[in-house]
Each structure stands twice: as structure tokens, then as C-alpha cells.
Amino acid sequence: MATTSCDVAIVGAGLGGCFLALLLRRRGQRVVVIEQGPSVPSAGADFLKPPGLRVLARHGLADLVGRHGLRRDTIRYYHDGDPIQECRFPEGGFLVRPYRELVELIYTSCVMEGVEFWFDASIDDIAIGDGRVEELTLSNGRRLRAGVVIGADGTRSAVRQALDIEQRTLPYERLLMRVATVPLTASVAQLNRLYFSSEGWFAYLYPINRDQARVFVGLPPEDDKEIFQDGIPALIDALKKFVTDSSDAFNVLQPATWQRIKVSSMRVAEYHKGNAALLGSAAFACHPMTGMGMSYTLHDAELLADVICAAGGDADLLDRLLSARYEPRRDAHRQLIDYGDALAATFHDRAAYLAAFRPDLHIYGDAAALQTALQPI
């Protein structure tokens, strides 16, 4: 089969991969996006906080993604049923929109700009020579040569493995998560509420559109086995012990289908080698309690687009620019990962959680907060 050539090959059609493809294509780069699934991925976070919204606004996408999303500006936190603080977001708040809808919007913009997508295309081999990715071979026999290769292919990144970049994964062994999509109730429509308990449980309830809500429940592994083995009534009884102002949601949880999620943090030793770089969860993963993963990924994609275009096809300059301008992002990601670890380790203890909570990271990202957004209750 003939070999295709392009300026940039992006492995992974999630939010980071699609957004980077769009930015590059707008600057005249020929981009091919390779996705192992039949369409854009559906699994991901539903939140875009102010830093991510600012990135989209810089590229004329804020109105597009916000048109049918839900704007929220407050999250109320509870511990053992008592409200302990409110987190208030400036600049119009944050956006709630199902991940797949968000990615499909960016994907559609990519297609309109002329980005080429190869779906149902898993990587069979990545040829590396002289410290560079020379060719990608797909399981269907297609071959692709690119001046730049981006691994935006998730925590099990084939690109990262081919580059032999060391990773360190830390599973949250004491916390399992379950998620369900349920009909929207009045209390959930009114306010995003995050509940913690001294027994190591949490529950987060928020709307995703005018009719539906998402409910996340976190609990110790031994409780997960007992609760979900015995059925939903046992879950409701457990939630009633610490979920107070969202009691109207209990009835819609009865028939819900609960998906189990394992959560880990991940760090890698470097973000690029030669002409290849990592993006999104191929580069880092933090606890979802931070709510910042997608915003950081959008910023990283913006930075990568600048670097790739500034290099102008010069392989040596690309390597130098990635070292000077992209590798330092590891420091910001490290802070976010450490912060997520701290939240996951302390949420069962009211005082410890409040001490660990950082408005600068939680609300503003890696930009220093000019003023606190926490309001005591």
C-alpha cells in the first residue's frame, strides 16, 4: 500500500488532538488525525473552566462551544451533610457540556478546514531512526510519514511507548468511582453540589443539559463491592447519610445504570523526543477533582501549535523549541497532579481538605489568583 505524507500526524481524535489539528490547519499545515475508534471518543470530562474558555475565545470558538452549554458560576461543598464552602468562578463562570458534544464541535470545524481523519485506524508499528519518528504503519496496512508526530492517544499511548518515555502511574487504590446519567431534578438544576463524608465517600451532582444530570459517586473499594452487589437501595441508604440538599435526586438514582471508573494520576519523564511530542492524557493525568485537565490540554495544544509553526519544518529547530517552550509545561502539570493527589487524600477530613484547597489552581489554573473566590458559609 502506498505511503501518505503530511506535515503533522496526530494520533488520537480527542479534544486535545482535534483542537491542535484545527490550529495547525488554520496556519496552512497538512494534518492527518489517526483515531483507533470509529468516531471521536465519547469518554471525558464535562467541564471547561475559565482558563480553557479563554483559550477557545482566543481562536474564535467560545461562542460555538458555549451556545448550547450550561454556564455555572458556583459549586457548593459539603462535609457530612453540612455546607463548608462555596467556590465562585469569575469571568462568566465555567461551562458544562458533555465531552463528546464538545469534541464533535471541534471535529466539525476541523473537517470544514480540511483536516484529514483516519478512523478505525490503530497503530501497528512506529518506526524510529536517528531519534525521530520516521513512519507510522497502521493495522490495515496504510503507512504515514510526517514531519511532526503528536501522541494524543491517552494514558496507554502507543506513541509514548514507541518513544520509550518512562511513565509513573499512581492508582488511587482507596477510591473507586461510579458515574450515572439521570433525569434532572430541581436541586441539581439549581446548583452544583459536591458532598464528602468522613467515611471516605463523595457524591457530585450537576446538570449536563436541560433534561439530564450527571452523578459521580466515589467510595472505598470494599464499600463498592458491598453496595453494588446488594443493589441500588443500599446505595441510596448510604447517600442519605451525607447528601442533604439533593434529596430529590434519590428517586432518579434507583433505576440508574452505574459505570465503574478507575482513576489514576500519571507523570512522564519527558514530553518529547526529536520530532514527536505528547499531548493530553498521553503526557499527564490528574485526579478529576481538580476539574482542570481539559483546560490545561487546550493550553498545551495552543503552545504546541505555536512551536510547530515556528519551527517551519526545521527538525533541529523543532527539537530546540520543544525543549525550551513545551517541556517546561511539566512543572505546571506536576503542580496540578500534586494538588489532585492532595484533594483525594484529604476530602474525608474537613479541616485537612479546606487546608489543601487552592483557589489559584482550582479556579484560575496555573495563573496566580488575584483574589480569593472562596466564600465562607
C-alpha positions as CSV (number, residue, x, y, z in Angstrom):
1,M,0.0,0.0,0.0
2,A,1.3,3.5,-0.9
3,T,2.7,5.8,1.8
4,T,1.0,9.1,2.6
5,S,2.9,12.1,3.6
6,C,1.8,15.1,5.7
7,D,3.3,17.9,7.8
8,V,1.8,16.7,11.1
9,A,0.3,13.4,12.2
10,I,-1.8,13.4,15.3
11,V,-2.6,10.1,17.0
12,G,-5.9,10.5,18.9
13,A,-9.0,12.4,18.0
14,G,-10.0,13.6,21.5
15,L,-10.3,17.2,22.5
16,G,-6.6,17.9,22.5
17,G,-5.9,16.1,19.2
18,C,-8.8,17.8,17.4
19,F,-8.0,21.3,18.8
20,L,-4.4,21.0,17.8
21,A,-5.3,19.8,14.3
22,L,-7.6,22.8,13.9
23,L,-5.0,25.3,14.9
24,L,-2.4,23.8,12.7
25,R,-4.6,23.5,9.6
26,R,-5.6,27.2,10.0
27,R,-1.9,28.0,9.6
28,G,-1.6,26.0,6.5
29,Q,-0.2,22.7,7.8
30,R,-1.4,19.5,6.2
31,V,-2.7,17.4,9.1
32,V,-3.8,13.8,9.4
33,V,-5.5,12.7,12.6
34,I,-5.5,8.9,13.3
35,E,-8.2,7.5,15.6
36,Q,-8.5,3.9,16.5
37,G,-12.2,4.1,17.1
38,P,-15.0,4.5,14.5
39,S,-15.6,8.2,15.6
40,V,-14.4,10.8,18.0
41,P,-14.1,9.5,21.6
42,S,-17.1,9.9,24.0
43,A,-15.4,9.5,27.3
44,G,-14.0,12.6,29.0
45,A,-14.8,15.4,31.4
46,D,-17.8,17.6,31.1
47,F,-16.2,20.8,32.4
48,L,-14.3,23.7,30.8
49,K,-13.1,26.2,33.4
50,P,-12.1,29.8,32.7
51,P,-8.5,29.1,31.6
52,G,-9.8,26.7,28.9
53,L,-12.6,29.0,27.8
54,R,-10.1,31.8,27.4
55,V,-8.0,29.6,25.0
56,L,-11.1,28.9,22.9
57,A,-12.0,32.5,22.9
58,R,-8.6,33.5,21.5
59,H,-9.4,31.3,18.5
60,G,-13.0,32.3,17.9
61,L,-14.5,29.2,19.3
62,A,-16.1,30.4,22.6
63,D,-19.5,31.2,21.2
64,L,-19.6,27.9,19.3
65,V,-18.9,25.7,22.3
66,G,-21.0,27.8,24.7
67,R,-24.1,28.1,22.5
68,H,-25.8,25.0,23.9
69,G,-23.7,24.5,27.0
70,L,-24.7,25.4,30.6
71,R,-22.9,28.2,32.3
72,R,-22.4,27.8,36.1
73,D,-20.5,30.1,38.5
74,T,-20.7,28.3,41.9
75,I,-20.0,24.9,43.4
76,R,-21.1,24.3,47.0
77,Y,-19.1,21.9,49.1
78,Y,-20.5,19.8,52.0
79,H,-18.9,17.6,54.6
80,D,-21.0,15.0,56.4
81,G,-24.1,16.9,55.2
82,D,-23.0,20.4,56.3
83,P,-22.1,23.1,53.8
84,I,-18.4,24.1,54.3
85,Q,-17.6,26.5,51.5
86,E,-18.6,27.8,48.1
87,C,-16.3,28.1,45.1
88,R,-17.2,31.0,42.9
89,F,-15.9,31.4,39.4
90,P,-15.3,34.8,37.7
91,E,-15.4,35.7,34.1
92,G,-18.8,34.2,33.4
93,G,-18.1,31.0,35.3
94,F,-17.4,27.6,33.8
95,L,-19.1,25.7,31.1
96,V,-20.7,22.3,31.4
97,R,-21.1,20.4,28.2
98,P,-20.9,16.6,27.6
99,Y,-17.4,15.7,26.4
100,R,-18.5,14.1,23.1
101,E,-20.6,17.1,22.1
102,L,-17.6,19.4,22.7
103,V,-15.2,17.2,20.7
104,E,-17.7,16.8,17.9
105,L,-17.9,20.6,17.5
106,I,-14.1,20.9,17.2
107,Y,-14.0,17.9,14.9
108,T,-16.6,19.5,12.6
109,S,-14.6,22.7,12.5
110,C,-11.5,20.6,11.6
111,V,-13.4,18.9,8.7
112,M,-14.5,22.3,7.4
113,E,-10.9,23.5,7.4
114,G,-9.7,20.4,5.5
115,V,-8.1,18.3,8.2
116,E,-7.9,14.6,7.2
117,F,-9.2,12.0,9.6
118,W,-8.5,8.3,9.5
119,F,-10.9,6.4,11.7
120,D,-10.8,2.7,12.7
121,A,-7.0,3.1,12.3
122,S,-5.0,1.5,15.1
123,I,-1.2,1.8,15.2
124,D,0.6,-1.4,14.2
125,D,4.2,-0.1,14.2
126,I,6.1,3.2,14.8
127,A,9.5,3.2,13.0
128,I,12.1,5.3,14.8
129,G,15.5,6.2,13.4
130,D,18.2,8.7,14.5
131,G,15.9,9.8,17.4
132,R,13.0,10.6,15.1
133,V,9.7,9.0,14.2
134,E,10.1,8.1,10.5
135,E,6.9,6.3,9.7
136,L,3.6,5.1,11.2
137,T,2.2,1.7,10.0
138,L,-1.5,1.1,10.7
139,S,-3.1,-2.3,11.2
140,N,-4.9,-2.0,7.8
141,G,-1.5,-1.7,6.1
142,R,-1.6,2.1,5.4
143,R,1.6,4.0,6.0
144,L,2.1,7.6,7.0
145,R,5.2,9.8,7.1
146,A,5.0,13.1,8.9
147,G,7.4,15.9,9.8
148,V,5.9,16.0,13.3
149,V,4.1,13.3,15.2
150,I,1.9,14.1,18.2
151,G,0.8,11.4,20.6
152,A,-2.7,12.5,21.8
153,D,-3.7,8.9,22.3
154,G,-4.4,8.6,26.0
155,T,-2.9,7.1,29.1
156,R,-1.9,3.9,27.1
157,S,-0.3,6.0,24.4
158,A,1.3,3.9,21.6
159,V,3.4,7.0,20.7
160,R,4.8,7.3,24.2
161,Q,5.6,3.6,24.3
162,A,7.4,3.7,21.0
163,L,9.5,6.7,22.2
164,D,10.4,4.7,25.3
165,I,9.4,7.5,27.6
166,E,9.2,6.4,31.2
167,Q,5.8,6.9,32.9
168,R,4.8,6.6,36.6
169,T,1.2,5.8,37.3
170,L,-0.3,6.1,40.8
171,P,-3.7,4.4,41.1
172,Y,-6.0,5.8,43.8
173,E,-6.3,2.4,45.5
174,R,-8.6,3.6,48.3
175,L,-11.1,5.2,45.9
176,L,-13.3,3.8,43.2
177,M,-15.7,5.9,41.2
178,R,-19.1,5.3,39.7
179,V,-21.0,7.5,37.3
180,A,-24.6,7.6,36.0
181,T,-26.6,9.9,33.8
182,V,-30.1,10.5,35.3
183,P,-33.1,12.8,34.8
184,L,-32.5,16.3,36.0
185,T,-34.1,17.3,39.3
186,A,-34.8,20.7,40.8
187,S,-32.0,20.7,43.3
188,V,-29.4,19.7,40.8
189,A,-30.6,22.3,38.3
190,Q,-30.3,24.9,41.0
191,L,-26.7,24.4,42.0
192,N,-23.7,22.1,41.5
193,R,-23.1,20.4,44.8
194,L,-20.2,18.2,45.9
195,Y,-20.6,16.1,49.1
196,F,-17.9,14.5,51.1
197,S,-18.2,12.1,54.1
198,S,-15.8,11.2,56.9
199,E,-16.2,7.5,55.8
200,G,-14.3,8.3,52.5
201,W,-17.3,8.7,50.2
202,F,-18.2,11.6,47.9
203,A,-21.0,12.5,45.6
204,Y,-21.1,15.1,42.9
205,L,-24.3,16.1,41.2
206,Y,-24.6,18.5,38.3
207,P,-26.7,19.1,35.2
208,I,-25.4,18.4,31.7
209,N,-28.3,19.8,29.8
210,R,-31.9,20.9,30.4
211,D,-33.1,17.4,31.0
212,Q,-30.3,15.3,32.3
213,A,-27.8,15.3,35.2
214,R,-24.5,13.5,35.9
215,V,-23.9,11.9,39.2
216,F,-20.5,10.8,40.4
217,V,-20.1,8.6,43.5
218,G,-16.7,7.8,45.0
219,L,-16.3,5.2,47.7
220,P,-13.7,2.8,49.2
221,P,-13.3,-0.5,47.2
222,E,-14.7,-2.6,50.0
223,D,-17.9,-0.5,50.1
224,D,-18.2,-0.6,46.3
225,K,-18.3,-4.3,46.4
226,E,-20.8,-4.5,49.1
227,I,-23.1,-1.7,47.9
228,F,-23.3,-2.5,44.2
229,Q,-23.5,-6.2,44.9
230,D,-26.6,-5.6,47.1
231,G,-28.2,-3.2,44.7
232,I,-29.2,0.5,44.4
233,P,-31.4,0.6,47.6
234,A,-28.2,0.1,49.7
235,L,-26.5,2.9,47.7
236,I,-29.4,5.3,48.4
237,D,-29.3,4.5,52.2
238,A,-25.6,5.2,52.2
239,L,-26.0,8.5,50.3
240,K,-28.7,9.7,52.7
241,K,-26.2,9.8,55.5
242,F,-24.3,12.7,53.9
243,V,-26.2,14.0,50.9
244,T,-28.6,16.6,52.3
245,D,-29.7,19.3,49.9
246,S,-30.1,17.0,46.9
247,S,-32.6,14.5,48.3
248,D,-35.0,14.9,45.3
249,A,-32.3,13.1,43.3
250,F,-32.6,9.9,45.3
251,N,-35.6,8.6,43.3
252,V,-33.9,9.0,39.9
253,L,-30.9,7.1,41.2
254,Q,-33.0,4.0,41.8
255,P,-33.1,2.8,38.1
256,A,-29.8,4.3,37.1
257,T,-27.1,2.4,35.3
258,W,-23.7,2.9,37.0
259,Q,-20.5,2.7,35.2
260,R,-17.4,1.9,37.2
261,I,-14.3,4.1,36.7
262,K,-10.8,3.5,37.9
263,V,-8.8,6.7,38.5
264,S,-5.0,7.2,38.5
265,S,-2.6,10.0,38.3
266,M,0.3,9.8,35.8
267,R,3.6,11.5,35.2
268,V,6.1,11.0,32.5
269,A,9.8,11.7,32.4
270,E,9.7,14.0,29.3
271,Y,7.2,15.3,26.8
272,H,9.0,14.9,23.5
273,K,11.8,13.2,21.7
274,G,13.0,14.5,18.3
275,N,10.1,15.3,16.1
276,A,7.4,13.7,18.4
277,A,5.6,15.1,21.4
278,L,2.9,14.0,23.8
279,L,-0.4,15.8,24.5
280,G,-3.2,15.5,27.0
281,S,-3.5,12.3,29.0
282,A,-0.7,10.8,27.0
283,A,1.5,13.3,28.8
284,F,-0.2,13.6,32.2
285,A,-3.2,12.6,34.2
286,C,-4.5,14.2,37.4
287,H,-7.4,13.5,39.7
288,P,-10.7,14.7,38.3
289,M,-11.4,16.7,41.5
290,T,-9.2,19.4,40.1
291,G,-11.5,19.9,37.1
292,M,-8.6,21.4,35.1
293,G,-7.4,18.6,32.9
294,M,-9.2,19.8,29.7
295,S,-8.3,23.4,30.2
296,Y,-4.6,22.5,30.6
297,T,-4.7,20.3,27.5
298,L,-6.2,23.2,25.4
299,H,-3.4,25.5,26.5
300,D,-0.8,22.8,25.7
301,A,-2.3,22.3,22.2
302,E,-2.1,26.1,21.6
303,L,1.5,26.1,22.7
304,L,2.4,23.1,20.5
305,A,0.8,24.7,17.5
306,D,2.9,27.8,18.0
307,V,6.1,25.7,18.4
308,I,5.4,23.5,15.3
309,C,4.6,26.5,13.1
310,A,7.6,28.5,14.4
311,A,9.9,25.6,13.5
312,G,8.8,25.8,9.9
313,G,9.8,22.2,9.1
314,D,13.3,22.6,10.5
315,A,13.8,19.4,12.6
316,D,16.6,20.7,14.7
317,L,14.8,23.9,15.5
318,L,11.6,22.0,16.4
319,D,13.6,19.9,18.9
320,R,15.1,23.0,20.5
321,L,11.7,24.8,20.6
322,L,10.0,21.8,22.2
323,S,12.7,21.7,24.8
324,A,12.6,25.4,25.6
325,R,8.9,26.1,25.3
326,Y,6.9,22.8,25.8
327,E,8.9,20.8,28.3
328,P,8.5,23.5,31.0
329,R,4.8,22.6,31.0
330,R,5.7,19.6,33.1
331,D,6.2,21.9,36.1
332,A,2.6,23.2,35.8
333,H,1.3,19.7,35.3
334,R,3.2,18.5,38.3
335,Q,1.6,21.1,40.5
336,L,-1.8,20.1,39.3
337,I,-1.2,16.4,39.8
338,D,0.2,17.1,43.3
339,Y,-2.9,19.2,44.0
340,G,-5.2,16.4,42.8
341,D,-3.4,13.9,45.0
342,A,-3.8,16.2,48.0
343,L,-7.6,16.6,47.4
344,A,-8.0,12.9,47.0
345,A,-6.1,12.2,50.2
346,T,-7.9,14.7,52.4
347,F,-11.5,15.0,51.3
348,H,-12.7,12.7,54.2
349,D,-11.3,15.2,56.7
350,R,-13.0,18.6,56.7
351,A,-10.1,20.6,58.1
352,A,-7.4,18.9,56.0
353,Y,-9.4,19.3,52.8
354,L,-10.0,23.0,53.4
355,A,-6.3,23.4,54.1
356,A,-5.4,21.6,50.9
357,F,-7.9,23.5,48.7
358,R,-6.1,26.0,46.4
359,P,-8.3,28.6,44.6
360,D,-5.3,29.6,42.4
361,L,-5.2,26.1,40.9
362,H,-8.9,25.2,41.2
363,I,-10.3,28.3,39.6
364,Y,-7.5,30.1,37.7
365,G,-5.3,27.2,36.7
366,D,-1.6,27.9,36.8
367,A,-2.1,31.6,36.6
368,A,-1.8,33.2,40.1
369,A,-5.2,34.2,41.5
370,L,-5.6,38.0,42.1
371,Q,-8.2,37.5,44.8
372,T,-9.8,34.6,46.6
373,A,-13.0,33.2,45.3
374,L,-13.9,31.3,48.4
375,Q,-16.9,32.5,50.5
376,P,-17.2,31.1,54.0
377,I,-20.6,29.7,55.0
